[in-house]
Structures are given as structure tokens and as C-alpha cells.
Amino acid sequence: MSCVLFNEYPTQDGKKVVEICLNAEPSLNALTLEMVDLIQPKMDAWKRDDSVVAVLLNSSGQKAFCVGGDVVNLYKAMTGEMYEDFPLDFFTREYTLDYTIHTYPKPIICWGSGFVMGGGMGLINGCSHRIVTETTHMAMPEVTIGLYPDVGGSWFLNHMPGRTGLFMGLTGHRMNAADALYLGLADRFVGAKKLSEMIERLQGESWQGDAYASVNRVLRVMEAESEDQMVRHSPVQSHFELIQKVTDHDTLKDIITAILTQESDDRWFKGAQKTLAHGSPMALYMIHQQWLRSRHLSLREVFQHELVLSVRACQEREFPEGVRALLVDKDNCPAWTFPSLGEVDTKYVDSLFTSPWDKNPLAHL
């Protein structure tokens, strides 16, 4: 069985909506290089196909849309079990696909139900119509494995209200559907059981005019009909003032200290403190620096800069050690390169931001 399924749904006026279905349910649809290489040529071909009016990005199973990238094979490459340039190949092609989605000339509807993490966030955030449901749980938890929110995270974290993007990146905190809508990570809420109904309505819609308007007409009605399933409470929104307070400092050390020493009986905030306390100190520095350095970059520049940092991170010990501790041996006892934030060699980490190439492999974007 293929790891990606492609389906076509004919519309009542002779067009078609095409579907990309990630089909790796046992791994919660983690995005592999094989998946990327199957999807990219289809996306390129559909651009030129006048019969294709919209793309639906979906996945198998109920638990997750996509929980991340191909960390298993990245780990094998970082530990010598796969060819050395695998990280360069994977990130170059993954980011190319992400950029393709962001800049696509036709509507892309993403059904972001269940867990949406890491590489899944990269897929959904480029789509024109990002749907969340009552089962949606989003996160960019890279701090726990010694990395930073990539796949365009440098772009969308910087476009969140206030400094919520910085806070979410540093803490890797989970977000529900209401959070996603508040933070600009989603566009519509639709009940989780309405996927097949949505497809049927898209088939019955008129596609003679603006395709984006056609999608909106369907989703607007379905969102209204999903009122009773709507997740209304956004913990991020309700903690906005507190997030602004603890991140309003001039140095990363002061921000981290403010978050960790903030007295709170609030379960949500204590969860953020716990993840932060166990995260990689080196990754905290990377996340903060990448957030600062990306503030005024174009989307194209963001992916080019992320490629540099991601490939360089794969050449050092922090990322593979984080993956080993959390996902391979699962001992949850990573031996971080720098035990505390105060011990981080900032010049060493800054060197990871320096491109190893004369010409960036994503210069074609």
C-alpha cells in the first residue's frame, strides 16, 4: 500500500477536486522523504491542469493529520546508518514542498484533525483553507529534541499576536482548535465527523467563478453547522497578558527565568514551565535567535535560512541526542551539550547559522 493515496472527486460542473491522503497510520502519518517525493510532482502537474479546481490535503486514521518529519531516518543518517547527505536531501525537498503549498495558485484545503505537529505544521500552514476540529492538537515541540520550529515556523511564529509565537516556540506547548484560530494557524472550525460531507458539498458546488469563493461558500456553512462542537476556550488567548509579561525582557536568560519563576497554580502554564525546564538549553538559544533573525525575512528567505540551520544541526550532537532520549531509547534523560542556558557557548551556536554553501540549495524558490 502506498504511503500517499491520491483520489479524484468529480464536481457537478465537470471539474474535479483532488485529494492527497497521507497513508501511514501506524507512524501517525509522519512525513517521510518518500511521501514528499510522491506529492511534489502531483502538485506541479495540478497547477497546469485546468480541470483541477482545488486540492484537499488529508490523512488516514482519526488520531493524527501528521505528527512530524522523518525523524527516524534523520537519526539513522546522523548516527551513520544512512548516507551522510540524507538530511540535506530531506530538508531541501520538504521545504520545497512547503513553499509550493504556501505559494500555490489554487485553493488547498487541509483537514487538520487530530495531532498536527512539526512537519504537519509545515504542511497545514501553507494551505489557503486550514480546518481544525474538536480533536485538533497542534504543537511545535522541537525544544524537547534539541531542535527549533522549522518547516516555516520561523515565519508563522513571527506572525502570531504579540510574543505568543516566541513563547510557544520556547515551551513547545500544545494548542487546541480555538488556540489555532486565535493565533492565525487555522481558518475554520468544522466538526470532526463532517469530512465526507464536506467532500460531497465541494462536489456539488459551482466552480465557474472564483475557486476560493467556492470553497469559502462550503466551509462557511459547515462552520456554522458545527457550532455545537466548537471548542471555544483558547488557553493561549486567556494567558495572553501573562505571556506578554514573562517575555518582556531584553535577554533570553531573563525571559527563561521569568517564565520558570512565575508563580502559578494554573495547569496550562505549569505545563509550559515543565516542558521548558526539560528542554535543550542550546535549542532555547537557537529558537530565540531564529525568531529574532527571521522577523523581517520573506517566506523564501525563511526557508533558505531554515535549511542552513537544520542541516547544520544534523551535523552536531544535540539533535541526535534529543531524538535518542525521547524517541529511540525513550529514557527521557538527554545528555544535553550544555547543561544550562548560562553554559551555552553562544559563538558555537551562532556558527550553526552560517551557510556551508556558496549557493543555497533553495535558491531556486
matplotlib code that plots the C-alpha trace (Angstrom):
import matplotlib.pyplot as plt

x = [0.0, 1.4, 2.3, 0.3, -3.1, -4.4, -8.1, -10.2, -13.7, -15.7, -17.8, -21.3, -20.0, -17.2, -14.3, -12.5, -11.3, -8.1, -7.1, -3.7, -4.1, -1.1, -1.3, 1.0, -1.4, 1.0, 3.5, 0.7, 1.4, 4.9, 6.1, 8.9, 11.0, 9.1, 5.9, 7.3, 8.6, 5.2, 3.3, 5.6, 5.2, 1.4, 1.3, 3.3, 1.1, -2.2, -1.0, -1.3, -4.4, -7.5, -9.8, -8.4, -10.2, -9.0, -6.7, -7.7, -4.9, -5.9, -4.6, -5.6, -6.9, -8.6, -5.6, -3.4, -3.1, 0.7, 2.9, 6.2, 9.0, 11.1, 13.0, 13.7, 15.7, 17.3, 18.5, 19.9, 21.8, 23.1, 24.4, 25.9, 23.3, 22.2, 24.0, 25.5, 23.6, 20.2, 19.4, 20.2, 18.0, 15.2, 15.0, 15.6, 12.7, 10.4, 10.9, 10.4, 7.0, 6.1, 6.9, 4.9, 1.9, 2.3, 2.5, 0.1, -2.3, -5.3, -7.2, -5.7, -8.0, -6.2, -8.2, -6.1, -7.9, -6.1, -2.4, -0.7, 3.0, 6.3, 6.3, 2.5, 2.5, 4.6, 2.0, -1.1, 0.3, 0.8, -2.8, -5.4, -8.1, -6.8, -9.5, -9.4, -11.8, -12.6, -9.8, -7.1, -3.9, -1.2, 2.4, 6.0, 7.7, 11.2, 12.8, 12.4, 14.6, 17.3, 15.9, 13.8, 10.4, 11.4, 9.1, 8.3, 7.9, 10.3, 7.6, 4.4, 5.7, 6.7, 3.1, 1.3, -0.1, 2.4, 5.1, 2.9, 5.0, 8.2, 6.5, 5.0, 8.4, 10.3, 7.8, 6.6, 3.2, 0.2, -2.6, -6.3, -8.6, -9.5, -5.8, -5.1, -7.8, -6.7, -3.0, -3.7, -2.8, -6.2, -9.1, -12.2, -13.6, -15.6, -16.9, -14.5, -17.2, -18.0, -15.2, -17.2, -20.0, -17.5, -16.2, -19.8, -20.6, -17.4, -18.5, -21.9, -20.6, -20.3, -16.7, -17.3, -16.1, -13.6, -12.5, -11.5, -15.0, -16.5, -14.5, -15.5, -19.2, -19.0, -16.9, -18.8, -22.0, -20.3, -18.6, -22.0, -23.4, -20.6, -21.4, -22.3, -19.0, -16.9, -14.0, -14.4, -11.8, -8.3, -5.8, -3.3, -5.7, -6.7, -3.0, -2.0, -1.2, 0.8, 2.7, 3.5, 4.7, 7.1, 8.6, 9.1, 12.8, 16.0, 17.8, 16.9, 18.2, 15.8, 12.9, 13.5, 14.0, 10.7, 8.8, 10.3, 9.9, 6.4, 4.3, 1.1, -1.3, -2.6, -2.3, -1.7, 1.1, 2.7, 2.7, 4.7, 7.1, 7.7, 8.5, 10.7, 12.7, 13.4, 14.1, 17.5, 19.3, 21.1, 17.7, 16.3, 19.1, 18.6, 14.8, 15.2, 17.9, 16.0, 12.8, 14.8, 16.7, 13.6, 11.4, 11.8, 12.6, 10.4, 8.9, 11.5, 14.3, 12.9, 13.1, 16.6, 17.7, 16.0, 17.8, 21.1, 20.2, 18.5, 21.4, 24.0, 22.0, 22.2, 25.9, 26.2, 25.4, 22.4, 19.6, 20.5, 20.9, 17.4, 15.9, 17.7, 16.4, 12.8, 12.1, 14.7, 15.8, 12.9, 14.8, 13.9, 17.3, 19.1, 22.7, 22.5, 25.6, 25.2, 23.6, 22.1, 21.3, 24.2, 26.7, 25.7, 28.6, 26.8, 29.6, 29.4, 25.7, 25.9, 28.2, 25.2, 23.6, 26.4, 25.7, 28.1, 27.3, 28.3, 24.8, 21.9, 20.2, 16.8, 18.0, 15.5, 12.4]
y = [0.0, 3.4, 5.8, 8.5, 8.0, 10.2, 10.5, 12.5, 13.8, 14.9, 18.1, 18.6, 21.0, 18.8, 19.8, 17.8, 18.2, 16.1, 14.7, 13.9, 11.5, 10.7, 7.0, 5.9, 5.5, 3.4, 6.3, 8.8, 9.9, 11.3, 12.9, 10.9, 11.8, 9.1, 11.0, 14.3, 12.8, 11.4, 14.6, 17.2, 16.1, 15.8, 19.3, 20.6, 18.8, 20.0, 23.6, 23.2, 21.1, 23.3, 20.6, 20.6, 23.4, 22.6, 20.3, 18.5, 17.6, 14.8, 11.7, 8.2, 7.4, 9.5, 10.2, 12.5, 14.5, 14.4, 14.3, 15.5, 14.8, 11.8, 11.8, 8.1, 8.3, 11.6, 9.8, 7.0, 9.5, 11.4, 8.1, 6.7, 4.2, 6.0, 8.1, 11.4, 13.8, 12.5, 15.5, 17.9, 15.9, 15.6, 19.2, 20.6, 18.7, 19.0, 22.8, 23.0, 21.2, 23.5, 26.6, 25.1, 24.8, 28.4, 29.9, 27.5, 29.2, 27.1, 26.5, 23.9, 22.7, 21.0, 18.8, 19.3, 16.9, 15.1, 15.7, 18.2, 18.6, 19.5, 18.6, 18.5, 22.2, 22.9, 21.3, 22.9, 26.4, 26.9, 25.9, 28.5, 26.9, 25.4, 23.4, 22.4, 20.2, 19.4, 16.8, 19.1, 19.3, 21.4, 21.8, 22.6, 20.7, 20.7, 22.1, 18.7, 17.1, 19.7, 21.4, 24.5, 25.0, 24.7, 24.0, 27.7, 28.0, 31.0, 32.6, 31.8, 32.1, 35.7, 36.4, 35.4, 38.1, 39.8, 37.5, 34.4, 32.8, 33.1, 31.7, 28.7, 28.0, 28.1, 25.9, 23.7, 24.0, 22.2, 24.2, 23.4, 24.4, 27.7, 28.5, 27.8, 30.1, 32.9, 32.5, 32.6, 28.9, 27.9, 29.5, 27.4, 25.1, 22.1, 19.1, 16.1, 13.8, 16.1, 15.3, 13.1, 15.6, 18.4, 16.5, 15.9, 19.6, 20.6, 18.2, 19.9, 23.4, 25.6, 26.1, 28.5, 31.6, 32.2, 28.9, 30.3, 31.7, 28.3, 26.7, 29.5, 29.1, 25.4, 25.9, 29.0, 26.9, 23.9, 26.0, 27.5, 24.0, 22.9, 25.4, 22.8, 21.0, 24.2, 24.4, 28.0, 28.3, 29.3, 28.9, 31.0, 33.9, 33.8, 33.8, 36.5, 39.2, 36.8, 35.6, 39.2, 39.9, 37.0, 37.5, 41.3, 41.1, 42.1, 38.8, 35.2, 34.3, 36.9, 35.6, 32.0, 33.0, 35.0, 32.0, 29.4, 31.6, 32.8, 31.5, 29.9, 27.2, 27.2, 23.8, 25.1, 27.5, 24.9, 22.5, 25.2, 25.6, 21.8, 21.4, 24.4, 23.2, 19.8, 21.3, 21.7, 24.9, 25.0, 24.7, 27.5, 29.8, 28.5, 29.2, 32.7, 33.6, 32.2, 34.1, 37.3, 36.8, 35.9, 38.8, 40.7, 37.9, 36.9, 33.5, 32.4, 33.7, 31.9, 28.5, 29.2, 30.2, 27.2, 24.9, 26.2, 25.8, 22.4, 20.8, 22.2, 20.9, 17.4, 17.6, 18.3, 16.1, 17.9, 17.0, 13.2, 13.1, 14.6, 12.1, 9.2, 10.1, 10.9, 8.7, 5.9, 4.7, 6.6, 7.0, 10.7, 11.5, 13.5, 14.5, 18.0, 19.6, 22.5, 21.6, 25.0, 28.2, 30.1, 27.5, 27.7, 28.7, 31.3, 31.7, 28.0, 28.1, 31.2, 29.3, 27.0, 29.9, 30.3, 28.7, 25.9, 26.6, 29.2, 28.9, 27.9, 24.7, 26.5, 29.5, 28.3, 29.1]
z = [0.0, -0.9, 1.8, 0.0, -1.7, -4.4, -5.1, -7.6, -6.8, -9.9, -9.4, -10.8, -13.5, -15.0, -12.8, -10.1, -6.5, -6.0, -2.7, -1.2, 1.7, 3.9, 4.5, 7.3, 10.2, 12.3, 12.4, 12.8, 9.2, 9.9, 6.7, 5.0, 2.0, 0.0, 0.8, -0.2, -3.5, -4.3, -3.6, -5.2, -8.9, -8.4, -7.1, -10.0, -12.5, -11.0, -11.3, -15.1, -15.2, -15.7, -14.7, -11.1, -9.1, -5.6, -3.6, -0.4, 2.0, 4.3, 6.1, 7.2, 10.6, 13.3, 15.6, 13.6, 10.5, 10.7, 13.8, 12.3, 9.8, 9.1, 12.4, 12.2, 9.0, 10.1, 13.2, 11.1, 8.9, 12.0, 13.5, 10.4, 9.5, 6.3, 3.7, 5.1, 2.8, 3.7, 6.0, 3.1, 0.7, 3.1, 4.3, 0.8, -0.7, 2.4, 2.4, -1.4, -0.9, 1.9, -0.2, -3.1, -0.8, 0.5, -3.0, -4.8, -7.3, -6.4, -3.1, -0.8, 1.9, 4.8, 7.2, 10.3, 12.6, 15.5, 16.2, 13.9, 14.9, 13.4, 9.7, 9.8, 10.9, 7.8, 5.5, 7.0, 7.4, 3.7, 2.8, 1.8, 3.9, 7.2, 9.0, 12.7, 14.6, 18.2, 18.1, 16.8, 18.9, 17.4, 18.7, 17.6, 20.4, 18.9, 22.1, 23.6, 21.0, 20.6, 17.5, 16.7, 14.9, 11.3, 8.2, 8.1, 11.8, 11.7, 9.5, 11.4, 14.9, 14.0, 12.7, 15.9, 18.2, 20.5, 21.6, 21.7, 18.9, 20.9, 24.0, 22.0, 20.4, 23.6, 25.5, 22.7, 24.3, 22.7, 21.1, 20.7, 17.8, 19.5, 20.0, 16.4, 15.2, 17.6, 16.6, 12.9, 12.4, 11.2, 9.2, 10.0, 12.6, 11.3, 13.2, 13.0, 11.6, 8.7, 6.3, 3.8, 3.9, 3.1, 0.1, -1.2, -0.8, -2.7, -5.5, -5.6, -5.6, -8.7, -9.9, -12.8, -10.9, -8.2, -6.8, -3.4, -3.1, -3.9, -1.1, 1.3, 0.5, 1.5, 4.6, 5.8, 6.0, 7.5, 10.2, 11.2, 11.3, 13.6, 16.3, 18.9, 18.5, 18.6, 21.0, 22.4, 25.1, 23.9, 26.7, 24.8, 24.4, 28.1, 29.0, 26.5, 29.2, 31.2, 28.1, 27.2, 30.8, 31.1, 27.6, 28.0, 28.8, 27.0, 27.1, 26.6, 30.1, 31.7, 29.6, 30.6, 34.3, 34.2, 32.8, 35.2, 38.3, 37.6, 40.5, 39.2, 40.1, 36.6, 35.0, 31.5, 32.5, 34.7, 31.7, 29.7, 32.6, 32.8, 29.1, 29.1, 32.2, 30.5, 27.0, 25.4, 26.6, 23.3, 21.4, 23.5, 22.2, 18.6, 18.9, 20.3, 17.7, 14.8, 15.9, 16.1, 12.8, 10.8, 11.8, 8.6, 6.2, 3.2, 3.1, 0.6, 2.8, 5.8, 4.1, 2.9, 6.4, 8.0, 5.6, 6.8, 10.5, 10.1, 8.1, 10.4, 13.5, 12.0, 12.0, 15.7, 18.7, 20.3, 17.9, 17.6, 21.4, 21.9, 19.4, 21.1, 24.5, 23.5, 20.6, 20.3, 23.7, 25.3, 28.6, 28.7, 30.0, 27.3, 28.0, 26.6, 25.2, 27.6, 30.9, 31.5, 29.5, 31.2, 29.9, 26.3, 24.1, 22.0, 19.5, 18.8, 18.3, 16.2, 13.8, 13.0, 11.4, 8.9, 5.5, 4.5, 0.8, -1.7, -3.2, -1.1, -2.4, -2.1, -4.2, -6.9, -4.8]

ax = plt.figure().add_subplot(projection="3d")
ax.plot(x, y, z, "-o")
ax.set_aspect("equal")
plt.show()
